Amino acid sequence: MSHIALCVRFTLREGAGEAFDELVREAAAAVRAHEPGTLVYACCEVEGAPNQRLFYELYADRAAFDEHARQPHVRHFLRECEKYAESTLIERLRPYAGKYPAQGE
């Protein structure tokens, strides 16, 4: 399996949730519209932790992951999120079993 996945946890500055969430909505819309190789781009609030956001990202392969990183909307998101996040934890994952959406869904 050549999928690539990330789990990213953002800890937001106090009061930054609304602005961060709007930035996420914009980025997610662009990912859906322009990135067929990004199979999952799930952005979640963390129950009981109002200043935490968790992303799960699944890419078809290394080329899709690299293409995601080059996108203007992703670069914009990464620059802007620095205003709202006080810390970011990125974990690179190696999927090996499970149920995954077909590419392009």
Rosetta constraint file for C-alpha pairs under 8 A:
AtomPair CA 1 CA 95 HARMONIC 7.56 0.50
AtomPair CA 1 CA 96 HARMONIC 6.57 0.50
AtomPair CA 2 CA 60 HARMONIC 6.91 0.50
AtomPair CA 2 CA 61 HARMONIC 5.24 0.50
AtomPair CA 2 CA 62 HARMONIC 7.49 0.50
AtomPair CA 3 CA 58 HARMONIC 6.85 0.50
AtomPair CA 3 CA 59 HARMONIC 5.62 0.50
AtomPair CA 3 CA 60 HARMONIC 4.88 0.50
AtomPair CA 3 CA 61 HARMONIC 4.76 0.50
AtomPair CA 3 CA 62 HARMONIC 7.44 0.50
AtomPair CA 3 CA 94 HARMONIC 7.37 0.50
AtomPair CA 3 CA 95 HARMONIC 6.45 0.50
AtomPair CA 4 CA 58 HARMONIC 5.84 0.50
AtomPair CA 4 CA 59 HARMONIC 5.12 0.50
AtomPair CA 4 CA 60 HARMONIC 6.69 0.50
AtomPair CA 4 CA 61 HARMONIC 5.77 0.50
AtomPair CA 4 CA 62 HARMONIC 6.58 0.50
AtomPair CA 4 CA 65 HARMONIC 7.12 0.50
AtomPair CA 4 CA 92 HARMONIC 7.88 0.50
AtomPair CA 4 CA 93 HARMONIC 6.76 0.50
AtomPair CA 4 CA 94 HARMONIC 6.17 0.50
AtomPair CA 4 CA 95 HARMONIC 6.86 0.50
AtomPair CA 5 CA 56 HARMONIC 7.28 0.50
AtomPair CA 5 CA 57 HARMONIC 5.37 0.50
AtomPair CA 5 CA 58 HARMONIC 4.39 0.50
AtomPair CA 5 CA 59 HARMONIC 6.12 0.50
AtomPair CA 5 CA 92 HARMONIC 6.15 0.50
AtomPair CA 5 CA 93 HARMONIC 5.01 0.50
AtomPair CA 5 CA 94 HARMONIC 6.38 0.50
AtomPair CA 5 CA 95 HARMONIC 6.80 0.50
AtomPair CA 6 CA 55 HARMONIC 7.74 0.50
AtomPair CA 6 CA 56 HARMONIC 5.85 0.50
AtomPair CA 6 CA 57 HARMONIC 5.11 0.50
AtomPair CA 6 CA 58 HARMONIC 6.67 0.50
AtomPair CA 6 CA 90 HARMONIC 6.88 0.50
AtomPair CA 6 CA 91 HARMONIC 5.68 0.50
AtomPair CA 6 CA 92 HARMONIC 4.68 0.50
AtomPair CA 6 CA 93 HARMONIC 5.49 0.50
AtomPair CA 7 CA 54 HARMONIC 7.06 0.50
AtomPair CA 7 CA 55 HARMONIC 5.61 0.50
AtomPair CA 7 CA 56 HARMONIC 4.75 0.50
AtomPair CA 7 CA 57 HARMONIC 6.49 0.50
AtomPair CA 7 CA 90 HARMONIC 5.97 0.50
AtomPair CA 7 CA 91 HARMONIC 5.18 0.50
AtomPair CA 7 CA 92 HARMONIC 6.59 0.50
AtomPair CA 7 CA 93 HARMONIC 7.24 0.50
AtomPair CA 8 CA 54 HARMONIC 5.68 0.50
AtomPair CA 8 CA 55 HARMONIC 5.02 0.50
AtomPair CA 8 CA 56 HARMONIC 6.63 0.50
AtomPair CA 8 CA 88 HARMONIC 6.96 0.50
AtomPair CA 8 CA 89 HARMONIC 5.62 0.50
AtomPair CA 8 CA 90 HARMONIC 4.49 0.50
AtomPair CA 8 CA 91 HARMONIC 6.24 0.50
AtomPair CA 9 CA 52 HARMONIC 6.89 0.50
AtomPair CA 9 CA 53 HARMONIC 5.72 0.50
AtomPair CA 9 CA 54 HARMONIC 4.54 0.50
AtomPair CA 9 CA 55 HARMONIC 6.44 0.50
AtomPair CA 9 CA 88 HARMONIC 5.67 0.50
AtomPair CA 9 CA 89 HARMONIC 5.10 0.50
AtomPair CA 9 CA 90 HARMONIC 6.56 0.50
AtomPair CA 10 CA 52 HARMONIC 5.67 0.50
AtomPair CA 10 CA 53 HARMONIC 5.15 0.50
AtomPair CA 10 CA 54 HARMONIC 6.40 0.50
AtomPair CA 10 CA 85 HARMONIC 6.10 0.50
AtomPair CA 10 CA 86 HARMONIC 7.66 0.50
AtomPair CA 10 CA 87 HARMONIC 5.92 0.50
AtomPair CA 10 CA 88 HARMONIC 4.60 0.50
AtomPair CA 10 CA 89 HARMONIC 6.57 0.50
AtomPair CA 11 CA 51 HARMONIC 5.67 0.50
AtomPair CA 11 CA 52 HARMONIC 4.73 0.50
AtomPair CA 11 CA 53 HARMONIC 6.66 0.50
AtomPair CA 11 CA 85 HARMONIC 5.59 0.50
AtomPair CA 11 CA 86 HARMONIC 5.78 0.50
AtomPair CA 11 CA 87 HARMONIC 5.21 0.50
AtomPair CA 11 CA 88 HARMONIC 6.36 0.50
AtomPair CA 12 CA 16 HARMONIC 6.17 0.50
AtomPair CA 12 CA 17 HARMONIC 6.68 0.50
AtomPair CA 12 CA 51 HARMONIC 4.93 0.50
AtomPair CA 12 CA 52 HARMONIC 6.13 0.50
AtomPair CA 12 CA 53 HARMONIC 7.74 0.50
AtomPair CA 12 CA 84 HARMONIC 5.62 0.50
AtomPair CA 12 CA 85 HARMONIC 4.14 0.50
AtomPair CA 12 CA 86 HARMONIC 5.48 0.50
AtomPair CA 12 CA 87 HARMONIC 7.10 0.50
AtomPair CA 13 CA 17 HARMONIC 7.78 0.50
AtomPair CA 13 CA 51 HARMONIC 6.97 0.50
AtomPair CA 13 CA 84 HARMONIC 5.64 0.50
AtomPair CA 13 CA 85 HARMONIC 5.58 0.50
AtomPair CA 13 CA 86 HARMONIC 5.53 0.50
AtomPair CA 14 CA 51 HARMONIC 6.90 0.50
AtomPair CA 16 CA 20 HARMONIC 6.05 0.50
AtomPair CA 16 CA 51 HARMONIC 8.00 0.50
AtomPair CA 16 CA 84 HARMONIC 5.39 0.50
AtomPair CA 16 CA 85 HARMONIC 7.82 0.50
AtomPair CA 17 CA 21 HARMONIC 5.94 0.50
AtomPair CA 17 CA 50 HARMONIC 7.83 0.50
AtomPair CA 17 CA 51 HARMONIC 6.61 0.50
AtomPair CA 17 CA 84 HARMONIC 7.64 0.50
AtomPair CA 18 CA 22 HARMONIC 6.28 0.50
AtomPair CA 19 CA 23 HARMONIC 6.37 0.50
AtomPair CA 19 CA 84 HARMONIC 7.58 0.50
AtomPair CA 20 CA 24 HARMONIC 6.22 0.50
AtomPair CA 20 CA 81 HARMONIC 6.71 0.50
AtomPair CA 20 CA 84 HARMONIC 6.11 0.50
AtomPair CA 21 CA 25 HARMONIC 6.19 0.50
AtomPair CA 22 CA 26 HARMONIC 6.38 0.50
AtomPair CA 23 CA 27 HARMONIC 6.31 0.50
AtomPair CA 23 CA 77 HARMONIC 6.74 0.50
AtomPair CA 23 CA 80 HARMONIC 7.88 0.50
AtomPair CA 23 CA 81 HARMONIC 7.65 0.50
AtomPair CA 24 CA 28 HARMONIC 5.94 0.50
AtomPair CA 24 CA 43 HARMONIC 7.59 0.50
AtomPair CA 24 CA 77 HARMONIC 7.49 0.50
AtomPair CA 25 CA 29 HARMONIC 6.15 0.50
AtomPair CA 26 CA 30 HARMONIC 6.44 0.50
AtomPair CA 27 CA 31 HARMONIC 6.17 0.50
AtomPair CA 27 CA 73 HARMONIC 5.95 0.50
AtomPair CA 27 CA 74 HARMONIC 6.64 0.50
AtomPair CA 27 CA 77 HARMONIC 6.52 0.50
AtomPair CA 28 CA 32 HARMONIC 6.17 0.50
AtomPair CA 28 CA 41 HARMONIC 6.99 0.50
AtomPair CA 29 CA 33 HARMONIC 6.20 0.50
AtomPair CA 30 CA 34 HARMONIC 5.89 0.50
AtomPair CA 30 CA 35 HARMONIC 7.80 0.50
AtomPair CA 30 CA 73 HARMONIC 6.65 0.50
AtomPair CA 31 CA 35 HARMONIC 5.19 0.50
AtomPair CA 31 CA 38 HARMONIC 7.31 0.50
AtomPair CA 31 CA 41 HARMONIC 7.67 0.50
AtomPair CA 31 CA 68 HARMONIC 7.99 0.50
AtomPair CA 31 CA 73 HARMONIC 7.96 0.50
AtomPair CA 32 CA 36 HARMONIC 7.35 0.50
AtomPair CA 35 CA 64 HARMONIC 7.78 0.50
AtomPair CA 35 CA 67 HARMONIC 7.99 0.50
AtomPair CA 35 CA 68 HARMONIC 6.93 0.50
AtomPair CA 36 CA 103 HARMONIC 6.72 0.50
AtomPair CA 36 CA 104 HARMONIC 5.00 0.50
AtomPair CA 36 CA 105 HARMONIC 7.92 0.50
AtomPair CA 37 CA 59 HARMONIC 5.82 0.50
AtomPair CA 37 CA 60 HARMONIC 5.22 0.50
AtomPair CA 37 CA 61 HARMONIC 7.48 0.50
AtomPair CA 37 CA 64 HARMONIC 4.84 0.50
AtomPair CA 37 CA 65 HARMONIC 7.66 0.50
AtomPair CA 37 CA 103 HARMONIC 6.35 0.50
AtomPair CA 37 CA 104 HARMONIC 6.88 0.50
AtomPair CA 38 CA 57 HARMONIC 7.48 0.50
AtomPair CA 38 CA 58 HARMONIC 6.11 0.50
AtomPair CA 38 CA 59 HARMONIC 4.56 0.50
AtomPair CA 38 CA 60 HARMONIC 6.34 0.50
AtomPair CA 38 CA 64 HARMONIC 6.33 0.50
AtomPair CA 38 CA 65 HARMONIC 7.27 0.50
AtomPair CA 38 CA 68 HARMONIC 7.34 0.50
AtomPair CA 38 CA 103 HARMONIC 7.91 0.50
AtomPair CA 39 CA 57 HARMONIC 7.63 0.50
AtomPair CA 39 CA 58 HARMONIC 5.42 0.50
AtomPair CA 39 CA 59 HARMONIC 5.42 0.50
AtomPair CA 39 CA 60 HARMONIC 6.32 0.50
AtomPair CA 39 CA 101 HARMONIC 6.55 0.50
AtomPair CA 39 CA 102 HARMONIC 7.48 0.50
AtomPair CA 39 CA 103 HARMONIC 6.01 0.50
AtomPair CA 39 CA 104 HARMONIC 7.02 0.50
AtomPair CA 39 CA 105 HARMONIC 7.22 0.50
AtomPair CA 40 CA 56 HARMONIC 7.08 0.50
AtomPair CA 40 CA 57 HARMONIC 5.24 0.50
AtomPair CA 40 CA 58 HARMONIC 4.80 0.50
AtomPair CA 40 CA 59 HARMONIC 6.99 0.50
AtomPair CA 40 CA 101 HARMONIC 7.92 0.50
AtomPair CA 41 CA 55 HARMONIC 7.00 0.50
AtomPair CA 41 CA 56 HARMONIC 5.96 0.50
AtomPair CA 41 CA 57 HARMONIC 4.60 0.50
AtomPair CA 41 CA 58 HARMONIC 6.63 0.50
AtomPair CA 42 CA 55 HARMONIC 5.47 0.50
AtomPair CA 42 CA 56 HARMONIC 5.15 0.50
AtomPair CA 42 CA 57 HARMONIC 6.36 0.50
AtomPair CA 43 CA 53 HARMONIC 7.04 0.50
AtomPair CA 43 CA 54 HARMONIC 5.93 0.50
AtomPair CA 43 CA 55 HARMONIC 4.51 0.50
AtomPair CA 43 CA 56 HARMONIC 6.68 0.50
AtomPair CA 44 CA 53 HARMONIC 5.64 0.50
AtomPair CA 44 CA 54 HARMONIC 5.13 0.50
AtomPair CA 44 CA 55 HARMONIC 6.14 0.50
AtomPair CA 45 CA 49 HARMONIC 7.79 0.50
AtomPair CA 45 CA 50 HARMONIC 7.14 0.50
AtomPair CA 45 CA 52 HARMONIC 6.35 0.50
AtomPair CA 45 CA 53 HARMONIC 4.80 0.50
AtomPair CA 45 CA 54 HARMONIC 6.36 0.50
AtomPair CA 46 CA 50 HARMONIC 6.70 0.50
AtomPair CA 46 CA 52 HARMONIC 5.66 0.50
AtomPair CA 46 CA 53 HARMONIC 5.82 0.50
AtomPair CA 46 CA 54 HARMONIC 6.68 0.50
AtomPair CA 59 CA 64 HARMONIC 5.80 0.50
AtomPair CA 59 CA 65 HARMONIC 5.64 0.50
AtomPair CA 60 CA 64 HARMONIC 5.99 0.50
AtomPair CA 60 CA 65 HARMONIC 7.64 0.50
AtomPair CA 60 CA 103 HARMONIC 6.80 0.50
AtomPair CA 61 CA 65 HARMONIC 6.41 0.50
AtomPair CA 62 CA 66 HARMONIC 6.11 0.50
AtomPair CA 63 CA 67 HARMONIC 6.04 0.50
AtomPair CA 64 CA 68 HARMONIC 6.12 0.50
AtomPair CA 65 CA 69 HARMONIC 6.46 0.50
AtomPair CA 66 CA 70 HARMONIC 6.49 0.50
AtomPair CA 67 CA 71 HARMONIC 6.54 0.50
AtomPair CA 68 CA 74 HARMONIC 6.96 0.50
AtomPair CA 69 CA 74 HARMONIC 6.33 0.50
AtomPair CA 69 CA 75 HARMONIC 7.16 0.50
AtomPair CA 70 CA 74 HARMONIC 7.23 0.50
AtomPair CA 70 CA 75 HARMONIC 7.16 0.50
AtomPair CA 71 CA 75 HARMONIC 6.40 0.50
AtomPair CA 72 CA 76 HARMONIC 6.04 0.50
AtomPair CA 73 CA 77 HARMONIC 6.08 0.50
AtomPair CA 74 CA 78 HARMONIC 6.19 0.50
AtomPair CA 75 CA 79 HARMONIC 6.27 0.50
AtomPair CA 76 CA 80 HARMONIC 6.10 0.50
AtomPair CA 77 CA 81 HARMONIC 5.85 0.50
AtomPair CA 78 CA 82 HARMONIC 6.85 0.50
AtomPair CA 80 CA 84 HARMONIC 7.61 0.50
AtomPair CA 81 CA 85 HARMONIC 5.97 0.50
AtomPair CA 82 CA 86 HARMONIC 7.36 0.50
AtomPair CA 101 CA 105 HARMONIC 6.48 0.50
